[in-house]
Amino acid sequence: MPKKKICPQCLSLIGQGSRIRIIQQLRKKPDNVSAITKRSFPLSQPTVSHHLKILEKIGIIFSRKKGREIFYFLNKKYPCKKCSLFEIPFKA
């Protein structure tokens, strides 16, 4: 079986442990910032929002507004074709 590759650029974008935890949560189900913050995060909501903004800007996640809330989803069609970022299980 060929070895999976992660390109250095993608790895550096998610290299922060908090972003990895966010990605892991969004792998399970889409959620809003309040729910993401409540689940095992020792971070404030503004800090989680900051990480979500970075992940959305680079295309790893996307958001949809539902009423007054914004829900975040993992982008399973992440545009990087150089690596297999979402195929490899990783731990935070």
C-alpha positions in Angstrom: 0.0 0.0 0.0 1.5 3.4 -1.0 2.4 5.7 1.9 0.0 8.7 2.4 1.6 12.1 2.0 0.8 15.4 3.7 2.4 18.5 2.0 4.4 20.8 4.3 2.1 23.8 3.5 -1.0 22.0 4.7 0.7 20.7 7.7 1.9 24.1 8.7 -1.6 25.5 8.3 -3.1 23.0 10.8 0.1 22.7 12.9 -1.5 24.4 15.8 -3.1 21.8 18.2 -6.3 23.8 18.6 -7.0 23.7 14.9 -6.4 19.9 14.8 -9.0 19.5 17.6 -11.5 21.7 15.7 -11.0 19.6 12.5 -11.5 16.4 14.5 -14.8 17.7 15.9 -16.0 18.8 12.5 -15.1 15.4 11.1 -17.9 14.0 13.4 -20.5 16.6 12.7 -21.0 20.3 11.7 -21.4 22.7 14.6 -21.5 26.3 15.7 -18.7 28.1 17.5 -20.5 27.9 20.9 -20.8 24.1 20.7 -17.2 23.7 19.4 -15.9 25.9 22.3 -17.9 23.9 24.9 -16.5 20.6 23.8 -13.2 20.1 25.5 -11.6 23.4 24.6 -9.7 25.4 27.2 -10.0 28.3 24.8 -12.2 31.3 24.8 -14.9 31.7 22.2 -13.1 34.6 20.4 -9.9 32.4 20.1 -11.9 29.5 18.7 -13.6 32.0 16.2 -10.1 33.1 15.2 -9.0 29.6 14.4 -12.2 28.9 12.5 -11.6 32.0 10.5 -8.1 30.9 9.5 -9.3 27.4 8.6 -12.1 28.8 6.5 -9.8 31.3 4.8 -7.6 28.4 3.6 -10.5 26.2 2.6 -10.3 23.4 5.1 -13.7 24.3 6.4 -16.7 26.3 5.2 -19.6 27.9 7.0 -23.4 28.3 6.4 -25.7 30.7 8.2 -28.8 29.0 9.7 -31.0 31.6 11.3 -28.9 33.6 13.7 -26.2 30.9 14.0 -23.3 30.1 11.7 -22.5 26.4 11.4 -19.0 25.1 10.3 -18.5 22.1 8.1 -15.3 20.2 7.2 -14.6 20.7 3.5 -14.2 17.1 2.2 -13.3 18.6 -1.2 -10.3 20.5 0.3 -8.5 22.0 -2.8 -5.0 20.7 -2.0 -4.3 17.9 -4.5 -0.7 17.4 -3.2 -1.6 15.5 -0.1 -4.1 13.3 1.6 -4.7 15.4 4.7 -8.2 14.1 5.5 -7.5 10.5 4.8 -4.9 10.2 7.6 -6.1 9.8 11.2 -4.3 12.1 13.5 -4.4 12.9 17.2 -4.4 16.2 19.0 
